[in-house]
Amino acid sequence: MTSADLLEELNCSICLGIYTDPVTLRCGHNFCRGCINQVLDTQERSGDYSCPDCRDDFEERPTLRKNTTLSNIAQCFLSTQPKEEQAPILCTYCIQSSVPAIKTCLLCEASLCVSHLHVHNKSSEHILAEPTTNMGSRKCSIHKKILEYYCTKDATLICVACRLDGDHKGHKIKTMKEVSDEKKERSRKILSNLTTKCKENEKNIQRLQEHKRKVQQKVNNEIDKAAAIFKDIRKRLEDEEKKVFSEIYRQEEKASLTASDLIRQLDIKKDRISASIRHTEALCHMTDPVAVLQAHGPKVRSDVTSEKGPTVKRMREDGNVADDLCMEPISNALHALNDIVRGVRRGIYRLPPTDMILDVNTAGDYINISDDLKAAAYSERKNDLPKTPGRFKCNQILSRQSFSSGVHYWDVEGSGSGMWRVGVCYPSIDRAHTNSVVGSNDQSWALEYFISEYLAIHDSEEVSVSQDTSCLRVRIWLDYETGQLSFYELSDPIKHLHTFSAIFTKPLHAAFWVGCDAFHKDSWVKIEDCGK
C-alpha cells in the first residue's frame, strides 16, 4: 500500500482530514470523536441516529468506542511525514513573476492576486476562499466536486451531485454560507453570553475582594480595640497592684511599730513587777514585826496591778493589738478590679439596640398589628387590607427599616403557644406562595419556635438548636459586613442558639411570621422597646 492509499484510509469521511482521537460506531465505521459528536448532536433534535457513511440506523444515541489501533497508526503516519515549510501561495496566472495570492477560486482551482481577482468571474458558482493549495478538503470525496451545500440530517458537507443524485436526495439541504452564517451567529450569541458571564464573574470577584478587605479592616479595628482595652486593663491592674501592696506594707509597718512599742512598755512593766515580787517575797519571810513595818522597797505603781493602764487599753481581751491591720483600704483597692471588669463589659455591649417598627403594607391578611407597630399576632378573621404589591399572602410582615451595612441587634418576645419565626430576608423575597415564609427559601434566614423547641432554618433546611427553652425572649444580632446573623436566648445567662454565615449582597429587612394549627392559634411576636 502506497503512502497515498494509506492516507486515504486514515482520512475521516466527515472532515476529510487524518483521524483525531478516532472512535468506532457499532457498524464498524470510524470517525474523529469531535466530528461524529457534532453529527450526533444535530441528529439528536430529530431523535433519528444513523451512520454518516452506511446510513445504518440506531434506536438511541450510539456509544462511541475509542479505536486505539487506528489512533496509533494515524500518529505513526504523521510522525513519519516530513515537515513541510509553509511556502507562500502564489498567483496561478502570474507566470512571469511570483506574486502572492489573496484569494483562491474553488471552482477554477486557481489562486488569484489582486490584479487577476479584479478581472475574475463574479458569478455565484465561482466561490472564493482564503488562499489554499489543499483542494482535497474542499471537494467531495465521491464526486470530486466543490463542497457547496450542507445536509442538516446527516450533518455533513456535500456537493451538487450529492444533493441531486446521492444518498442525500430528499434531505433538508442548506447552502454552505447559510450554515456558516448560522454557526457564526450562534457563536456570537455564545460569545456574548460568555462575555456577560465573565463580567459577572469579575464583579463577583471584585465584590468578594471588597468583602474580604472590609472583613480584614474590621478585624484589624477590633484587634486594635481589644489591644487598647487589654493595655488599659494591664495598666490599671498594675496601678491597683501597686496601691494594694503599698497599703499592705504601710499597714505592716504601722502594726509592727505599734507591737514594738507595746513590747517595750510590757518589758518595763515586767521589770517593775519582778522587783515588786522580790520585795514582797522578802517581806513575807520576815519574822520581826518591827522590821516588817520599817522595811522600805520599790513602790508598786497602780498601773502594775491595775487592768486600766495605757498598755492594756491597746490590747483586746484575746491578747491581740487593738489597732491591728486595717483591711478597709485594701478591700477598696480590690473592689476596684470589679469596676475594671464592669467597664470592659460596658465597652463590649455599648451598642444600643435598633429602634424598629413594622411595615403595615407588607402584612398578610391574617395578622393583627398593634397600634405602636411593635407587635404582630395571628388573626382567625381575615382583615380587609388594601392590596399592595409588597403584601404577603402568608401570615408574615417585614420591618420598615432595612440594613445594608454595619452592626445591628433587636430583641423580640414570642408567645408560648402556637408557632412563630423571626429572622431577616431580602426585599426580593417572593410574596405570593407558600415558600414565602422566612427561612423557607434562599432569600431569608430564620429562627422558629414551636412546642418549646427552637429551629434554625435557611432554604427549608432545618437545624435543631435547642429542645429545652427556658425563655421566650430572643436577640437577633446582624453584622452585615462579616456576613454573620446570630440568635441568642435571653435567659440568665444569655445562651447562644445559632449563627448563620453568608455573603449578604442586598439590603436586609427584619421578618416576622406567626403560624397556627388546630390546637395552637395564639401565636404572636413583639419587638421590645429599646429602653427595656
VOPAGU-379931 format. One record per residue (C-alpha): residue number from 1; chain; y, x, z. Coordinates in steps of 0.05 Angstrom, whole numbers, padded with zeros to 5 digits. Last residue first. Layout:
# VOPAGU-379931
(site NUM; 'A'; (Y; X; Z))
...
//
This chain:
# VOPAGU-379931
(site 532; 'A'; (00958; -00724; 01562))
(site 531; 'A'; (01024; -00700; 01532))
(site 530; 'A'; (01000; -00702; 01460))
(site 529; 'A'; (00974; -00773; 01467))
(site 528; 'A'; (00900; -00783; 01453))
(site 527; 'A'; (00877; -00808; 01386))
(site 526; 'A'; (00831; -00868; 01396))
(site 525; 'A'; (00764; -00887; 01367))
(site 524; 'A'; (00729; -00954; 01369))
(site 523; 'A'; (00660; -00985; 01362))
(site 522; 'A'; (00644; -01049; 01399))
(site 521; 'A'; (00593; -01077; 01350))
(site 520; 'A'; (00528; -01046; 01374))
(site 519; 'A'; (00467; -01091; 01374))
(site 518; 'A'; (00465; -01117; 01302))
(site 517; 'A'; (00495; -01053; 01275))
(site 516; 'A'; (00565; -01023; 01275))
(site 515; 'A'; (00608; -00968; 01247))
(site 514; 'A'; (00676; -00939; 01261))
(site 513; 'A'; (00703; -00883; 01216))
(site 512; 'A'; (00762; -00836; 01230))
(site 511; 'A'; (00789; -00782; 01182))
(site 510; 'A'; (00840; -00727; 01194))
(site 509; 'A'; (00871; -00707; 01128))
(site 508; 'A'; (00861; -00640; 01093))
(site 507; 'A'; (00903; -00607; 01038))
(site 506; 'A'; (00863; -00575; 00982))
(site 505; 'A'; (00823; -00510; 00973))
(site 504; 'A'; (00790; -00502; 01040))
(site 503; 'A'; (00738; -00446; 01039))
(site 502; 'A'; (00685; -00468; 01089))
(site 501; 'A'; (00655; -00454; 01157))
(site 500; 'A'; (00636; -00513; 01201))
(site 499; 'A'; (00634; -00503; 01276))
(site 498; 'A'; (00591; -00544; 01325))
(site 497; 'A'; (00588; -00571; 01396))
(site 496; 'A'; (00627; -00523; 01441))
(site 495; 'A'; (00627; -00548; 01513))
(site 494; 'A'; (00690; -00553; 01556))
(site 493; 'A'; (00673; -00542; 01629))
(site 492; 'A'; (00681; -00596; 01652))
(site 491; 'A'; (00673; -00641; 01591))
(site 490; 'A'; (00720; -00643; 01532))
(site 489; 'A'; (00664; -00638; 01480))
(site 488; 'A'; (00687; -00589; 01427))
(site 487; 'A'; (00686; -00593; 01351))
(site 486; 'A'; (00704; -00536; 01305))
(site 485; 'A'; (00730; -00531; 01234))
(site 484; 'A'; (00739; -00459; 01210))
(site 483; 'A'; (00762; -00440; 01139))
(site 482; 'A'; (00800; -00377; 01161))
(site 481; 'A'; (00865; -00402; 01130))
(site 480; 'A'; (00857; -00474; 01153))
(site 479; 'A'; (00840; -00464; 01227))
(site 478; 'A'; (00823; -00534; 01250))
(site 477; 'A'; (00802; -00553; 01321))
(site 476; 'A'; (00777; -00624; 01334))
(site 475; 'A'; (00772; -00639; 01409))
(site 474; 'A'; (00724; -00694; 01433))
(site 473; 'A'; (00726; -00743; 01491))
(site 472; 'A'; (00663; -00785; 01500))
(site 471; 'A'; (00636; -00741; 01556))
(site 470; 'A'; (00568; -00726; 01586))
(site 469; 'A'; (00530; -00725; 01520))
(site 468; 'A'; (00457; -00707; 01525))
(site 467; 'A'; (00430; -00702; 01454))
(site 466; 'A'; (00479; -00650; 01429))
(site 465; 'A'; (00486; -00612; 01363))
(site 464; 'A'; (00438; -00649; 01317))
(site 463; 'A'; (00451; -00624; 01246))
(site 462; 'A'; (00458; -00674; 01189))
(site 461; 'A'; (00464; -00661; 01114))
(site 460; 'A'; (00499; -00720; 01082))
(site 459; 'A'; (00550; -00674; 01046))
(site 458; 'A'; (00572; -00649; 01115))
(site 457; 'A'; (00549; -00678; 01182))
(site 456; 'A'; (00549; -00652; 01254))
(site 455; 'A'; (00510; -00701; 01298))
(site 454; 'A'; (00525; -00720; 01370))
(site 453; 'A'; (00477; -00762; 01411))
(site 452; 'A'; (00490; -00812; 01468))
(site 451; 'A'; (00469; -00872; 01426))
(site 450; 'A'; (00511; -00855; 01365))
(site 449; 'A'; (00567; -00805; 01357))
(site 448; 'A'; (00582; -00771; 01290))
(site 447; 'A'; (00620; -00706; 01278))
(site 446; 'A'; (00649; -00698; 01208))
(site 445; 'A'; (00664; -00654; 01147))
(site 444; 'A'; (00690; -00682; 01081))
(site 443; 'A'; (00695; -00673; 01005))
(site 442; 'A'; (00622; -00653; 00995))
(site 441; 'A'; (00599; -00723; 01013))
(site 440; 'A'; (00571; -00765; 01071))
(site 439; 'A'; (00613; -00728; 01124))
(site 438; 'A'; (00669; -00779; 01123))
(site 437; 'A'; (00644; -00845; 01095))
(site 436; 'A'; (00659; -00851; 01020))
(site 435; 'A'; (00585; -00847; 01005))
(site 434; 'A'; (00581; -00922; 01010))
(site 433; 'A'; (00629; -00931; 00952))
(site 432; 'A'; (00703; -00947; 00937))
(site 431; 'A'; (00747; -00894; 00969))
(site 430; 'A'; (00721; -00829; 00939))
(site 429; 'A'; (00751; -00768; 00973))
(site 428; 'A'; (00809; -00737; 00933))
(site 427; 'A'; (00853; -00735; 00996))
(site 426; 'A'; (00806; -00681; 01022))
(site 425; 'A'; (00770; -00696; 01087))
(site 424; 'A'; (00771; -00683; 01162))
(site 423; 'A'; (00730; -00704; 01222))
(site 422; 'A'; (00713; -00763; 01267))
(site 421; 'A'; (00654; -00809; 01264))
(site 420; 'A'; (00636; -00872; 01302))
(site 419; 'A'; (00576; -00911; 01328))
(site 418; 'A'; (00568; -00971; 01373))
(site 417; 'A'; (00573; -00965; 01448))
(site 416; 'A'; (00605; -00910; 01489))
(site 415; 'A'; (00670; -00918; 01451))
(site 414; 'A'; (00708; -00857; 01427))
(site 413; 'A'; (00764; -00812; 01452))
(site 412; 'A'; (00802; -00764; 01408))
(site 411; 'A'; (00836; -00697; 01418))
(site 410; 'A'; (00877; -00661; 01364))
(site 409; 'A'; (00879; -00590; 01340))
(site 408; 'A'; (00918; -00549; 01290))
(site 407; 'A'; (00920; -00477; 01263))
(site 406; 'A'; (00959; -00460; 01200))
(site 405; 'A'; (00957; -00483; 01128))
(site 404; 'A'; (00946; -00544; 01083))
(site 403; 'A'; (00944; -00598; 01136))
(site 402; 'A'; (00958; -00672; 01122))
(site 401; 'A'; (00992; -00724; 01166))
(site 400; 'A'; (00985; -00799; 01156))
(site 399; 'A'; (00916; -00796; 01186))
(site 398; 'A'; (00858; -00829; 01149))
(site 397; 'A'; (00821; -00895; 01159))
(site 396; 'A'; (00749; -00918; 01152))
(site 395; 'A'; (00707; -00981; 01157))
(site 394; 'A'; (00684; -00978; 01084))
(site 393; 'A'; (00722; -01005; 01024))
(site 392; 'A'; (00775; -00952; 01035))
(site 391; 'A'; (00848; -00963; 01015))
(site 390; 'A'; (00882; -00909; 00973))
(site 389; 'A'; (00896; -00951; 00911))
(site 388; 'A'; (00927; -01007; 00954))
(site 387; 'A'; (00905; -01079; 00960))
(site 386; 'A'; (00944; -01114; 01016))
(site 385; 'A'; (00903; -01127; 01079))
(site 384; 'A'; (00874; -01195; 01096))
(site 383; 'A'; (00830; -01172; 01153))
(site 382; 'A'; (00756; -01188; 01153))
(site 381; 'A'; (00730; -01212; 01219))
(site 380; 'A'; (00678; -01172; 01256))
(site 379; 'A'; (00731; -01118; 01269))
(site 378; 'A'; (00714; -01047; 01286))
(site 377; 'A'; (00768; -01010; 01324))
(site 376; 'A'; (00823; -00960; 01306))
(site 375; 'A'; (00871; -00927; 01355))
(site 374; 'A'; (00935; -00886; 01350))
(site 373; 'A'; (00979; -00928; 01304))
(site 372; 'A'; (01023; -00948; 01364))
(site 371; 'A'; (01010; -01021; 01349))
(site 370; 'A'; (00934; -01011; 01349))
(site 369; 'A'; (00894; -01017; 01285))
(site 368; 'A'; (00838; -01067; 01274))
(site 367; 'A'; (00787; -01046; 01221))
(site 366; 'A'; (00743; -01090; 01177))
(site 365; 'A'; (00786; -01089; 01115))
(site 364; 'A'; (00786; -01013; 01109))
(site 363; 'A'; (00848; -00973; 01129))
(site 362; 'A'; (00881; -00927; 01078))
(site 361; 'A'; (00950; -00961; 01076))
(site 360; 'A'; (00950; -00964; 01152))
(site 359; 'A'; (00957; -00888; 01156))
(site 358; 'A'; (00941; -00868; 01228))
(site 357; 'A'; (00985; -00826; 01274))
(site 356; 'A'; (00983; -00753; 01296))
(site 355; 'A'; (01022; -00706; 01341))
(site 354; 'A'; (00983; -00641; 01337))
(site 353; 'A'; (00964; -00610; 01404))
(site 352; 'A'; (01007; -00553; 01431))
(site 351; 'A'; (00985; -00480; 01421))
(site 350; 'A'; (00993; -00442; 01487))
(site 349; 'A'; (00918; -00441; 01498))
(site 348; 'A'; (00909; -00366; 01492))
(site 347; 'A'; (00974; -00348; 01526))
(site 346; 'A'; (00963; -00397; 01583))
(site 345; 'A'; (00895; -00366; 01593))
(site 344; 'A'; (00927; -00297; 01598))
(site 343; 'A'; (00978; -00322; 01648))
(site 342; 'A'; (00923; -00354; 01690))
(site 341; 'A'; (00886; -00288; 01692))
(site 340; 'A'; (00949; -00250; 01713))
(site 339; 'A'; (00965; -00301; 01766))
(site 338; 'A'; (00895; -00295; 01794))
(site 337; 'A'; (00907; -00220; 01799))
(site 336; 'A'; (00970; -00234; 01840))
(site 335; 'A'; (00924; -00262; 01894))
(site 334; 'A'; (00901; -00191; 01908))
(site 333; 'A'; (00973; -00170; 01924))
(site 332; 'A'; (00983; -00229; 01970))
(site 331; 'A'; (00918; -00213; 02006))
(site 330; 'A'; (00941; -00142; 02017))
(site 329; 'A'; (01008; -00165; 02044))
(site 328; 'A'; (00972; -00215; 02091))
(site 327; 'A'; (00919; -00167; 02116))
(site 326; 'A'; (00959; -00137; 02175))
(site 325; 'A'; (00915; -00082; 02204))
(site 324; 'A'; (00913; -00086; 02281))
(site 323; 'A'; (00974; -00103; 02325))
(site 322; 'A'; (00934; -00130; 02384))
(site 321; 'A'; (00890; -00068; 02390))
(site 320; 'A'; (00818; -00086; 02402))
(site 319; 'A'; (00786; -00089; 02472))
(site 318; 'A'; (00758; -00160; 02464))
(site 317; 'A'; (00811; -00186; 02513))
(site 316; 'A'; (00866; -00161; 02467))
(site 315; 'A'; (00904; -00096; 02479))
(site 314; 'A'; (00979; -00087; 02468))
(site 313; 'A'; (00995; -00123; 02534))
(site 312; 'A'; (00948; -00078; 02570))
(site 311; 'A'; (00989; -00018; 02550))
(site 310; 'A'; (01053; -00049; 02576))
(site 309; 'A'; (01022; -00065; 02644))
(site 308; 'A'; (01001; -00135; 02665))
(site 307; 'A'; (00929; -00124; 02690))
(site 306; 'A'; (00955; -00088; 02752))
(site 305; 'A'; (00915; -00033; 02785))
(site 304; 'A'; (00948; 00027; 02752))
(site 303; 'A'; (01011; -00012; 02735))
(site 302; 'A'; (01026; -00021; 02809))
(site 301; 'A'; (01032; 00053; 02819))
(site 300; 'A'; (00987; 00086; 02870))
(site 299; 'A'; (01029; 00137; 02908))
(site 298; 'A'; (00997; 00204; 02909))
(site 297; 'A'; (00977; 00226; 02979))
(site 296; 'A'; (01003; 00230; 03051))
(site 295; 'A'; (00958; 00221; 03113))
(site 294; 'A'; (00993; 00202; 03178))
(site 293; 'A'; (00957; 00137; 03187))
(site 292; 'A'; (00889; 00165; 03170))
(site 291; 'A'; (00903; 00227; 03212))
(site 290; 'A'; (00920; 00184; 03273))
(site 289; 'A'; (00856; 00143; 03262))
(site 288; 'A'; (00813; 00205; 03264))
(site 287; 'A'; (00747; 00192; 03228))
(site 286; 'A'; (00770; 00208; 03156))
(site 285; 'A'; (00718; 00192; 03101))
(site 284; 'A'; (00757; 00133; 03072))
(site 283; 'A'; (00820; 00174; 03066))
(site 282; 'A'; (00782; 00226; 03025))
(site 281; 'A'; (00755; 00172; 02979))
(site 280; 'A'; (00826; 00142; 02970))
(site 279; 'A'; (00856; 00209; 02953))
(site 278; 'A'; (00801; 00223; 02901))
(site 277; 'A'; (00806; 00153; 02871))
(site 276; 'A'; (00883; 00158; 02868))
(site 275; 'A'; (00877; 00223; 02831))
(site 274; 'A'; (00827; 00192; 02782))
(site 273; 'A'; (00872; 00131; 02771))
(site 272; 'A'; (00931; 00175; 02756))
(site 271; 'A'; (00890; 00216; 02706))
(site 270; 'A'; (00864; 00152; 02672))
(site 269; 'A'; (00934; 00124; 02666))
(site 268; 'A'; (00956; 00187; 02632))
(site 267; 'A'; (00895; 00183; 02585))
(site 266; 'A'; (00909; 00109; 02573))
(site 265; 'A'; (00981; 00125; 02551))
(site 264; 'A'; (00956; 00179; 02503))
(site 263; 'A'; (00902; 00132; 02475))
(site 262; 'A'; (00953; 00077; 02466))
(site 261; 'A'; (00999; 00123; 02427))
(site 260; 'A'; (00941; 00147; 02384))
(site 259; 'A'; (00920; 00074; 02370))
(site 258; 'A'; (00990; 00055; 02349))
(site 257; 'A'; (00996; 00115; 02304))
(site 256; 'A'; (00929; 00099; 02272))
(site 255; 'A'; (00947; 00026; 02262))
(site 254; 'A'; (01012; 00046; 02227))
(site 253; 'A'; (00978; 00098; 02184))
(site 252; 'A'; (00923; 00050; 02164))
(site 251; 'A'; (00973; -00005; 02149))
(site 250; 'A'; (01011; 00043; 02104))
(site 249; 'A'; (00946; 00065; 02071))
(site 248; 'A'; (00926; -00007; 02057))
(site 247; 'A'; (00995; -00024; 02031))
(site 246; 'A'; (00994; 00036; 01984))
(site 245; 'A'; (00923; 00016; 01962))
(site 244; 'A'; (00945; -00055; 01945))
(site 243; 'A'; (01010; -00035; 01912))
(site 242; 'A'; (00978; 00019; 01870))
(site 241; 'A'; (00923; -00029; 01848))
(site 240; 'A'; (00975; -00082; 01832))
(site 239; 'A'; (01012; -00033; 01787))
(site 238; 'A'; (00947; -00011; 01754))
(site 237; 'A'; (00927; -00083; 01744))
(site 236; 'A'; (00995; -00099; 01715))
(site 235; 'A'; (00989; -00040; 01667))
(site 234; 'A'; (00918; -00058; 01648))
(site 233; 'A'; (00937; -00131; 01637))
(site 232; 'A'; (00996; -00112; 01594))
(site 231; 'A'; (00952; -00067; 01552))
(site 230; 'A'; (00899; -00123; 01549))
(site 229; 'A'; (00951; -00173; 01524))
(site 228; 'A'; (00981; -00124; 01474))
(site 227; 'A'; (00912; -00107; 01447))
(site 226; 'A'; (00896; -00181; 01441))
(site 225; 'A'; (00960; -00195; 01403))
(site 224; 'A'; (00950; -00135; 01357))
(site 223; 'A'; (00877; -00155; 01345))
(site 222; 'A'; (00900; -00227; 01331))
(site 221; 'A'; (00952; -00201; 01281))
(site 220; 'A'; (00900; -00156; 01248))
(site 219; 'A'; (00851; -00214; 01243))
(site 218; 'A'; (00906; -00258; 01214))
(site 217; 'A'; (00921; -00205; 01162))
(site 216; 'A'; (00847; -00197; 01146))
(site 215; 'A'; (00840; -00272; 01138))
(site 214; 'A'; (00902; -00276; 01095))
(site 213; 'A'; (00876; -00219; 01051))
(site 212; 'A'; (00808; -00251; 01045))
(site 211; 'A'; (00839; -00317; 01025))
(site 210; 'A'; (00883; -00281; 00974))
(site 209; 'A'; (00821; -00247; 00947))
(site 208; 'A'; (00785; -00313; 00946))
(site 207; 'A'; (00842; -00346; 00908))
(site 206; 'A'; (00846; -00287; 00860))
(site 205; 'A'; (00771; -00291; 00848))
(site 204; 'A'; (00776; -00366; 00839))
(site 203; 'A'; (00833; -00357; 00790))
(site 202; 'A'; (00793; -00306; 00751))
(site 201; 'A'; (00734; -00354; 00749))
(site 200; 'A'; (00779; -00409; 00724))
(site 199; 'A'; (00806; -00362; 00670))
(site 198; 'A'; (00735; -00342; 00650))
(site 197; 'A'; (00714; -00414; 00650))
(site 196; 'A'; (00772; -00431; 00603))
(site 195; 'A'; (00755; -00372; 00558))
(site 194; 'A'; (00682; -00393; 00557))
(site 193; 'A'; (00702; -00464; 00537))
(site 192; 'A'; (00748; -00438; 00483))
(site 191; 'A'; (00695; -00390; 00458))
(site 190; 'A'; (00644; -00447; 00458))
(site 189; 'A'; (00693; -00490; 00420))
(site 188; 'A'; (00707; -00433; 00371))
(site 187; 'A'; (00632; -00421; 00363))
(site 186; 'A'; (00621; -00494; 00347))
(site 185; 'A'; (00676; -00489; 00295))
(site 184; 'A'; (00645; -00425; 00268))
(site 183; 'A'; (00577; -00460; 00263))
(site 182; 'A'; (00608; -00519; 00227))
(site 181; 'A'; (00646; -00473; 00179))
(site 180; 'A'; (00582; -00434; 00163))
(site 179; 'A'; (00543; -00499; 00153))
(site 178; 'A'; (00596; -00525; 00105))
(site 177; 'A'; (00601; -00457; 00070))
(site 176; 'A'; (00526; -00454; 00060))
(site 175; 'A'; (00527; -00521; 00027))
(site 174; 'A'; (00488; -00575; 00061))
(site 173; 'A'; (00420; -00604; 00047))
(site 172; 'A'; (00384; -00662; 00081))
(site 171; 'A'; (00313; -00658; 00057))
(site 170; 'A'; (00288; -00695; -00004))
(site 169; 'A'; (00266; -00631; -00040))
(site 168; 'A'; (00260; -00575; 00010))
(site 167; 'A'; (00190; -00555; -00013))
(site 166; 'A'; (00218; -00533; -00080))
(site 165; 'A'; (00241; -00568; -00142))
(site 164; 'A'; (00314; -00586; -00136))
(site 163; 'A'; (00337; -00554; -00070))
(site 162; 'A'; (00291; -00494; -00075))
(site 161; 'A'; (00317; -00482; -00146))
(site 160; 'A'; (00389; -00485; -00121))
(site 159; 'A'; (00375; -00431; -00069))
(site 158; 'A'; (00356; -00439; 00004))
(site 157; 'A'; (00379; -00417; 00073))
(site 156; 'A'; (00337; -00442; 00131))
(site 155; 'A'; (00340; -00492; 00187))
(site 154; 'A'; (00278; -00530; 00163))
(site 153; 'A'; (00310; -00599; 00171))
(site 152; 'A'; (00382; -00575; 00160))
(site 151; 'A'; (00365; -00541; 00094))
(site 150; 'A'; (00424; -00495; 00079))
(site 149; 'A'; (00451; -00481; 00009))
(site 148; 'A'; (00477; -00425; -00034))
(site 147; 'A'; (00425; -00370; -00029))
(site 146; 'A'; (00431; -00334; -00096))
(site 145; 'A'; (00368; -00337; -00140))
(site 144; 'A'; (00306; -00294; -00135))
(site 143; 'A'; (00263; -00357; -00139))
(site 142; 'A'; (00215; -00341; -00082))
(site 141; 'A'; (00252; -00291; -00037))
(site 140; 'A'; (00317; -00330; -00048))
(site 139; 'A'; (00375; -00282; -00054))
(site 138; 'A'; (00429; -00256; -00007))
(site 137; 'A'; (00383; -00212; 00035))
(site 136; 'A'; (00359; -00180; -00029))
(site 135; 'A'; (00430; -00166; -00054))
(site 134; 'A'; (00437; -00107; -00007))
(site 133; 'A'; (00492; -00068; -00042))
(site 132; 'A'; (00548; -00101; -00003))
(site 131; 'A'; (00623; -00111; -00007))
(site 130; 'A'; (00643; -00173; 00033))
(site 129; 'A'; (00627; -00237; -00004))
(site 128; 'A'; (00650; -00274; -00066))
(site 127; 'A'; (00610; -00332; -00095))
(site 126; 'A'; (00617; -00341; -00170))
(site 125; 'A'; (00589; -00411; -00179))
(site 124; 'A'; (00654; -00440; -00153))
(site 123; 'A'; (00693; -00416; -00214))
(site 122; 'A'; (00744; -00360; -00205))
(site 121; 'A'; (00717; -00313; -00259))
(site 120; 'A'; (00744; -00243; -00245))
(site 119; 'A'; (00811; -00220; -00273))
(site 118; 'A'; (00843; -00206; -00205))
(site 117; 'A'; (00777; -00181; -00176))
(site 116; 'A'; (00776; -00127; -00230))
(site 115; 'A'; (00843; -00099; -00208))
(site 114; 'A'; (00830; -00102; -00133))
(site 113; 'A'; (00761; -00071; -00139))
(site 112; 'A'; (00698; -00111; -00152))
(site 111; 'A'; (00625; -00104; -00134))
(site 110; 'A'; (00575; -00135; -00182))
(site 109; 'A'; (00514; -00179; -00172))
(site 108; 'A'; (00546; -00227; -00221))
(site 107; 'A'; (00526; -00287; -00179))
(site 106; 'A'; (00536; -00252; -00112))
(site 105; 'A'; (00604; -00227; -00131))
(site 104; 'A'; (00621; -00169; -00083))
(site 103; 'A'; (00691; -00159; -00055))
(site 102; 'A'; (00737; -00101; -00036))
(site 101; 'A'; (00706; -00047; -00079))
(site 100; 'A'; (00726; 00026; -00072))
(site 99; 'A'; (00747; 00061; -00138))
(site 98; 'A'; (00706; 00119; -00164))
(site 97; 'A'; (00733; 00137; -00233))
(site 96; 'A'; (00715; 00130; -00306))
(site 95; 'A'; (00664; 00075; -00295))
(site 94; 'A'; (00708; 00027; -00256))
(site 93; 'A'; (00667; -00036; -00271))
(site 92; 'A'; (00618; -00033; -00213))
(site 91; 'A'; (00672; -00020; -00161))
(site 90; 'A'; (00648; 00027; -00107))
(site 89; 'A'; (00613; 00014; -00041))
(site 88; 'A'; (00628; 00072; 00006))
(site 87; 'A'; (00567; 00112; 00027))
(site 86; 'A'; (00538; 00096; 00096))
(site 85; 'A'; (00491; 00154; 00106))
(site 84; 'A'; (00419; 00137; 00101))
(site 83; 'A'; (00372; 00151; 00158))
(site 82; 'A'; (00305; 00169; 00131))
(site 81; 'A'; (00252; 00116; 00145))
(site 80; 'A'; (00196; 00139; 00191))
(site 79; 'A'; (00225; 00107; 00254))
(site 78; 'A'; (00234; 00041; 00219))
(site 77; 'A'; (00161; 00039; 00199))
(site 76; 'A'; (00139; 00056; 00270))
(site 75; 'A'; (00182; 00000; 00299))
(site 74; 'A'; (00155; -00050; 00249))
(site 73; 'A'; (00083; -00029; 00263))
(site 72; 'A'; (00094; -00034; 00339))
(site 71; 'A'; (00123; -00104; 00333))
(site 70; 'A'; (00066; -00126; 00288))
(site 69; 'A'; (00016; -00102; 00340))
(site 68; 'A'; (00053; -00135; 00397))
(site 67; 'A'; (00057; -00203; 00364))
(site 66; 'A'; (00091; -00242; 00420))
(site 65; 'A'; (00065; -00313; 00429))
(site 64; 'A'; (00113; -00370; 00419))
(site 63; 'A'; (00091; -00438; 00446))
(site 62; 'A'; (00102; -00494; 00397))
(site 61; 'A'; (00152; -00551; 00411))
(site 60; 'A'; (00110; -00614; 00411))
(site 59; 'A'; (00066; -00652; 00362))
(site 58; 'A'; (00067; -00593; 00314))
(site 57; 'A'; (00069; -00599; 00238))
(site 56; 'A'; (00046; -00544; 00189))
(site 55; 'A'; (00102; -00536; 00138))
(site 54; 'A'; (00069; -00471; 00113))
(site 53; 'A'; (00130; -00425; 00117))
(site 52; 'A'; (00183; -00459; 00161))
(site 51; 'A'; (00128; -00481; 00210))
(site 50; 'A'; (00139; -00552; 00235))
(site 49; 'A'; (00169; -00590; 00294))
(site 48; 'A'; (00192; -00662; 00289))
(site 47; 'A'; (00233; -00685; 00350))
(site 46; 'A'; (00294; -00700; 00308))
(site 45; 'A'; (00343; -00661; 00350))
(site 44; 'A'; (00289; -00610; 00368))
(site 43; 'A'; (00285; -00588; 00296))
(site 42; 'A'; (00351; -00550; 00303))
(site 41; 'A'; (00328; -00515; 00366))
(site 40; 'A'; (00261; -00500; 00333))
(site 39; 'A'; (00297; -00466; 00275))
(site 38; 'A'; (00342; -00426; 00322))
(site 37; 'A'; (00281; -00405; 00363))
(site 36; 'A'; (00246; -00383; 00299))
(site 35; 'A'; (00303; -00335; 00282))
(site 34; 'A'; (00312; -00306; 00352))
(site 33; 'A'; (00238; -00292; 00360))
(site 32; 'A'; (00234; -00259; 00292))
(site 31; 'A'; (00179; -00294; 00253))
(site 30; 'A'; (00104; -00291; 00242))
(site 29; 'A'; (00057; -00342; 00212))
(site 28; 'A'; (-00011; -00353; 00243))
(site 27; 'A'; (-00013; -00430; 00245))
(site 26; 'A'; (-00006; -00428; 00321))
(site 25; 'A'; (00060; -00392; 00314))
(site 24; 'A'; (00068; -00316; 00322))
(site 23; 'A'; (00125; -00276; 00351))
(site 22; 'A'; (00162; -00214; 00325))
(site 21; 'A'; (00213; -00179; 00370))
(site 20; 'A'; (00257; -00160; 00310))
(site 19; 'A'; (00220; -00164; 00245))
(site 18; 'A'; (00250; -00128; 00185))
(site 17; 'A'; (00301; -00171; 00149))
(site 16; 'A'; (00294; -00232; 00105))
(site 15; 'A'; (00329; -00274; 00160))
(site 14; 'A'; (00279; -00332; 00154))
(site 13; 'A'; (00219; -00302; 00118))
(site 12; 'A'; (00218; -00243; 00167))
(site 11; 'A'; (00205; -00179; 00129))
(site 10; 'A'; (00149; -00132; 00151))
(site 9; 'A'; (00102; -00153; 00094))
(site 8; 'A'; (00156; -00138; 00042))
(site 7; 'A'; (00169; -00070; 00074))
(site 6; 'A'; (00095; -00053; 00069))
(site 5; 'A'; (00097; -00070; -00005))
(site 4; 'A'; (00159; -00027; -00016))
(site 3; 'A'; (00128; 00030; 00024))
(site 2; 'A'; (00068; 00028; -00021))
(site 1; 'A'; (00000; 00000; 00000))
//
